[in-house]
């Protein structure tokens, strides 16, 4: 019988598609998966084929929620982990409790870094960045098995911490059956999906809508900058063409995305985490055969060089950004279809899953030799 996998992640589990796909793949491969999240930002209903639970947090601010989470996760893992367990920490905000428990109980730990946490715009240049960097420096030498989301991140971790290069398992969607283009939209439809945070280019896209009177912008997601961006749309008299959809369940989001004429991934390189990112949304657009306006970041430039899936932007200045978006809209989805279809055959979970399972098979082999 394969071992238990106890996986922890700091969120409420509803919209974390990477963690969901990994848990489903491991569950289907015979592992006994237990997923641990928390009630930060609510407790939406979930239906999963594996075990899951949320630890209750009482803190009202993120700073104190992180501290409470570390302690409660540590206590929970100490009570539930045993010698038949593989621990999995998703991102730096889960790593300390997992490292402590793994060392105390002499059990394996897999660290999955979804991004360069210490270089996110939300921490860059703030006092808290020093604390996260200190924690990461102390914990990384204690990690024996690591995976991350793209080659740029893997190279960074390997070079900075002098560790074996992490396994790269890209965060891409499952291969979707494409059923052809939907009927035309009354107005050309542009979609941004993801967190509504600074440095995602959302404010630039809203300003660009002043030069795209024949189009509307859908923003599917939530985040701390939402009020600011809603106010911006109202101030520019664009609130009738800029729609905030909030967080959508994955199946709902797919339906919205499938009808879009263009997708946006125009992140700004504010911090290494964004510079080296490969946003999930890009692969979602590609699977839906929606052409993409891409920021000129390393991972996105690689995709653009290999497949004609859209257009690289040359400027985030509103009028020039609007011109790039308009080029995609004018060319139309059929123009980009060959490149999108070729990319969809490579950027899918079925292509990445074998690397995930190989990593866990290695963990199991090493565990038997202990």
N, C-alpha and C positions, 0 to 999 in steps of 0.2 A: 504494500500500500504506500502511495506517495505521501510525503509529509504535509502537515498543516502549513499554510501560508497566512501569516497575520500581517495585514497591510494597513498602514496608517497614513492619513492625509488630512491636512487642515482645511476642510470645507464641509459643506452639508451633504456632499455626495451626488447631488442631483445633476449637475451639469459638467462634471469632470469626465470628459469622454475618454481621455487617455487611461485613467485609472479603471474606468468601466471596461474598456476593451481588454486591458491586461488581466483583470480579474476573470472576465469571461473566458479568455484564452486558457488561462491556467486551470480554471474550473473544468473546462471541457477536456483538458489533458489529464485529468485525474487528481489534481491537487485539491485539498480541502481548504478552500479559501474563506477567510474571515476578514472583512473590511471594516476599518474603524475610522469614522469621521467625527464631526461635532455639529452642534446646533447653531453655529455662527451663521447669521442671515437666514434663520428659519429651519423648519423641519418638514419639507415637502414629502409626500408619499413616495415610496420606492417599491418597485417589484424587481427583484434580482434572483437568479437561480442559486446564489450562494449566500452565506451568512453575512450579515452586516449589522452595525449598531452605531449610534451617535452618542458621544460623551457630552454631558450637559455642561455648558459654560454659563456662568452667571455674569461675567465681565461685560461691560457696556462699551469699552473702547478696545481697539485692536491691540494696543500695547499690553494691556493687562490680560486680554484674552490669550495672547501668545504665552504669557507666563503661566496662566491657569492651565492651559492645554498641556504644556510640558510636564507639569506635575501630575495631572490626572492621567495623561497617557502613560507616564512611567509607572504609576501605581497599577493601572489596568494591565499593562504588559507583564509586570512582575507577578501578578496574580494568575494570568492566563497562559503565558508562554511556558513551554516545557521542552524537553529534549527532542521532541518530535516536531519542533516548530522552526520555520524559516521566517525571520522578521523582514519586513520591507518598509523602508522609510521613503516617503515621497516628499522631496524638497527639504531644504535646510531646517525649516520650522518643525520637522518631525525627527530630525536626526539624533539630537542629544538623548532623548529617552530610549530610543532604539539601540544606540551604541552602548549605553549603560546596561541595559537588560541583556543584550547579546553577550557582553563580556562577563557579566555576573553568572549567566546560565550556560556559558560556553556553547552558544548556538549561532548559526550563520545569520548574517545580515546582508541584504541587498539594498543599495542606495540608488534611488531613481531621481536624478536631478532634472526637473522639467525646464530649467533655465539657469542662468548664472544669478542666483538669488541675491548675492551681495552687490550686484551691479544693476539692480532694477532701479528705474527712475524714482520710485517711491522711497528708496533709501539712500540713493546717491547724494553725497554732499551733506548728509545729516549725521548727527552724533551716533544714531543707532547703527549706521553703516560700520563703524569701528567694532561694535559689539558683535555683529553678525560675522564680520571678517575674522575676528578673534576666535569665535566659536568654530567657524569653518576650518581655520588653520589647525585647531586642536583636534578636531574630529576626523578630518580627511585621512590622516595616517592610520586610523583604526578601521577604515572601510576596506574590505577585501574584494567585494563585488559591487560594481557600479555600472549603471547605464545612464544614458542621457539622450537628448532628442535630435541632435544633428552633429555633423562633423566639426563645425566650428566650435561648438561647446565642448566636444570631446577633446579637441586639440588644446583648448584653453585649460581645462582641468588637468590634463596630462602635463602641460608645460609649467603651469603655476605651482602645482603641488607635487611634481615629479613622481606621479603615480602611473601605473599601467593604464594605457588609454582605455577609457570606458567603452563598453559596448554601445553602439548607436542603434537605437530603436526609434525610428521617426514616429511622431504623433500624427498619423494620417488616418482617414476614415476607412471603413470597410469598403470593398469594391461594391459599387452600386450599379444595378442594371439601369442603363440609360434608355428611356422610352421615347426619345425624340424631343424636339423643341415644343414647348407649350404655345398656345396662341399668343398673338402680340398683346402687349400692355397698352392701355390707353395713353399713358405717359411712359417714356423710357424709365426703367427702374434700376437704380443703383443701390447696392446693399453693402453695408458694413456689418460684420458680425464679430462679436467678441466683447471684452470688458470695455466699459466706457471710462477710460482712464486718460490722464494726460499723456502726451507723447505718442499717441496712436494715430495722430493725423486727423482726428475727427473734426476738430475745430477748423482745420484747413479745408476739409471736404465741405463743411457747412458754408464757409465763405465762398467756395468755388461754385456753389449752387446759384449764386447771383448771376453767373454767366451761363447757366444751363436751364433756361426757362421752360424747356420742353421735357424736363426730367424731374423725378422725385428721388429722395434719398431715404432709405430705410435703415435705421440703426437698431440692430437686434442685440441687446445686451444691457447690462446695468453696471454702475460703478460710481465712484465718488465725484466724477466730473459731470455727471448727467445734468444736474441743475444748471451748472454754468453753460453747458452746450444748449440746453433748452432755451435759456435766456438769450443766448447768442442768436438762435434761430428766430426768436420773437423780435429781437432788436433789428435784425436784417429783413424783417417782414417775410420770413421764409417758413413760418410754422405750418403753412398749408402744404408745403412740399418737402418738409423734413419731418419724418415720423419716427418716434421712439417706441419701439415694440416691447421693450423690457426683455427679461430672460425668457427664452422659449425652450421647452423640452426639445431634445435632439430631433425627434420625428417631426415636430411642428416647424422647427428651424429649417429642416431639409425642404419641406414643402414651400416655404417662403423663398428660400435660395433658388430653387429650381426655376422660379418664374422671373428671376432677375435678368437684366440685360448686361450688367457689369458688376463685378465685385471689387472691393477696395481692400488692399493691404499696404498701407502707406505709412507704416510706423516710422518714427523719427529715431535716429541713432543716439538717443540720450541715455548713455550708459551701455556697457558692453552687453548686458542682457538683451537689449533691443537690437543692438548692432548685429549680434550673432543669432538672432532669432529666426525660426522658420515657423511663422504663425499657422496654427491649425486651420484657420479659415481658408488659406490658400488651397489646401488639398480638398476642402469641402467644396469650394467653388469649382475646382477642376473636375471632381466626381460628378457635379451637376452640369458640367459643360458650360459653365459661365465664365467668360473671359475676364481677366484680372488686370487691374492697374496696380503695378508692383513698385514698392520702394526699391531703390538701388542698394540693397543690403546684400552681403556676401551670399547667403543661402538662397535668396530670391533671384539674384543675378545668375546663379548656377542653373536654376530652373528655367529662367528666361533664355539662357544660352542653349539649353538642350532642347527645349520645346517652345513653339510659338503659342503661348497660352494667353497672351495679352500684350500690354505695353509697359515698359519701364518709364517711370516719371523722371523728368529732368529737373523739375522745380516744384516746390510746394507753394509757390506764390499763387494765390487763388486763380487768377486768369489763366496762367500756364497749366496749372493742375486741371482746370476745367477743360482746356484744349486737349490734354491727354485723355481725359475721360470721354470727351466727345469723339475723339478718334476711334475709341473702342466701340462707342454706341453707333457711330456712322458705319464702321466696318461690319458690324453685326456679328451675332454668335456663329453663324455658319462659316464665316471667314476664318475663325480660330478653331473650328471643330477638329481638323486633323491633329493639330498640336495638343489640344485638350484631351482628345481620345488617347493619344500615345502616352501622355503624361499620366492619365488615369490608370493605365495598365501598370505603371511603376509606383505611383504614389498612392498605395493602398495598404490596408492592414494585413491582408493576406501575404503581401510581399515582405512585410516586416516581422510577422509573427514567428517564423522559424528562428530568427535571431534571439527573440525573447525566450523561446523554449530551450534553445541550445544553452543559453546562460543558466537557466534553472537546472538543467540536466547536469551542468558542470558543478553547480552548488551541491546537488544531491550526491554526485560522485565523491566530491571532497568531504562531504559530511560523513559518508560511510567509512572514510579512511581515518577519521578522527580517533 
